Amino acid sequence: MEHRPIYLDCHATTPVDRRVLMAMMPFFTEHFGNAASTGHCYGWEAEAAVQQAREILAAAIQATPEEIIFTSGATEANNLAIKGVAEASFNRGRHIITVITEHSAVLDPCRYLQSLGFEVTFLPVQADGLIDLTELEQAFRADTILVSIMAANNEIGVLQPLAEIGKRCREHQVLFHTDAAQAIAKIPLDVETMNIDLMSLTAHKIYGPKGVGALYVRRRHPRVRLAPQLHGGGHERGLRSGTLCTPQIVGFAKAVELGLAEMADESQRLTRLRDRLWQQLQSAGGLYLNGHPTRRLAGNLNISVAGVNGQALHLGLQPVMAVSSGAACTAAKVAPSHVLQALGRSATLAHASIRFGIGRFNTEAEIDRAAEWAMATIQSLRETTGSTGCLKG
Ligand SMILES: *Cc1c(COP(=O)(O)O)cnc(C)c1O
């Protein structure tokens, strides 16, 4: 354990907070009941715990408890939202608007719907990763049924203007779905003021357990019509059958509760650590920041490094820090990140990128150590290749 690298990959996943684990424990053993068992106290205990979790989640986003549908995570929530709306509304229209920098759990359901005859507009982003609201406005059509735009990007941390997007969707009477997997309990979210109709959430990015998430589905003004994607026992108002994972649901709610209580202080602390890291790294020269400098998650720093080979860079960093690269490994091939390419980065620069995801358990000493090692790695790679680090972004 002692010599494991510093964990700086909090956009991929986070450890379970011990306070979350403690809240979950009794629901594995003593209170193990099935929340759908209505005939005895084992079921009632589980149902009460699930109901309490539903209330905590709803309050976190200004929704009502009946509007929270528990899922296995954000991937399932995105699939339910996008395919569920498409299936329920295809008589009204078959056009969907999304953005090229979305997570694959949004892009792939959209591409799947294209194969069924739906039309999808994939909006580009500006050089800072934000969408252009004028382009969104121009993308609406009479047959548009859904807009799906994420709250916070998982690679570059950029925060899309949810309230402005929601306002336009409402004006056009088009449903607005947002993937808030990276945003919940990190930035304020309000489905009322932001006019959000569907919102995907997950626990494991906010120090909760893996394998649980939720979809918020608006019930009033307007009532969202959704076709279930899992059929069975009729759980979750028939929208998501399957026995509820009580311990994970309890942990999810605890994670949200802690995140909200600590949000203001923690986002200040993370911003300070992130800016400290960026400031130290910049002395290496030839670094490019990916994404808007301030409209981004506090714990996110994503940079491209000129004049180094991406693979060599990551091999060099590996012994000291766990970070993500600007490459996505799909099946057999390594492709440069679609998000970084959408910002206009070359494939070479996208490969030579580092995503730092700073989180709750990182310390200033860890940041300093990571910065020092990253700079030494970059410098030694540039010396061996003889590059000046002046490549174009
Ligand atoms: C992690 C993530 C997902 C996938 O969530 P799971 O709960 O792992 O299925 C979807 N969207 C975004 C933006 C994410 O960061």
The ligand as an SDF file (V2000), in Angstrom:
LIG
                    3D

 15 15  0  0  0  0  0  0  0  0999 V2000
  -18.9720    8.2750  -14.8020 C   0  0  0  0  0  0  0  0  0  0  0  0
  -19.9080    8.9260  -15.7380 C   0  0  0  0  0  0  0  0  0  0  0  0
  -20.9710    8.2210  -16.3190 C   0  0  0  0  0  0  0  0  0  0  0  0
  -21.1900    6.7540  -16.0690 C   0  0  0  0  0  0  0  0  0  0  0  0
  -21.6730    6.5550  -14.7830 O   0  0  0  0  0  0  0  0  0  0  0  0
  -21.7550    5.0750  -14.1610 P   0  0  0  0  0  0  0  0  0  0  0  0
  -22.4730    5.2880  -12.8930 O   0  0  0  0  0  0  0  0  0  0  0  0
  -20.3520    4.6200  -14.0010 O   0  0  0  0  0  0  0  0  0  0  0  0
  -22.5320    4.2520  -15.1240 O   0  0  0  0  0  0  0  0  0  0  0  0
  -21.8150    8.9070  -17.1570 C   0  0  0  0  0  0  0  0  0  0  0  0
  -21.6270   10.2110  -17.4220 N   0  0  0  0  0  0  0  0  0  0  0  0
  -20.6340   10.9160  -16.8850 C   0  0  0  0  0  0  0  0  0  0  0  0
  -20.4920   12.3680  -17.2080 C   0  0  0  0  0  0  0  0  0  0  0  0
  -19.7340   10.2990  -16.0420 C   0  0  0  0  0  0  0  0  0  0  0  0
  -18.7210   11.0010  -15.5250 O   0  0  0  0  0  0  0  0  0  0  0  0
  1  2  1  0
  2  3  1  0
  2 14  2  0
  3  4  1  0
  3 10  2  0
  4  5  1  0
  5  6  1  0
  6  7  2  0
  6  8  1  0
  6  9  1  0
 10 11  1  0
 11 12  2  0
 12 13  1  0
 12 14  1  0
 14 15  1  0
M  END
$$$$
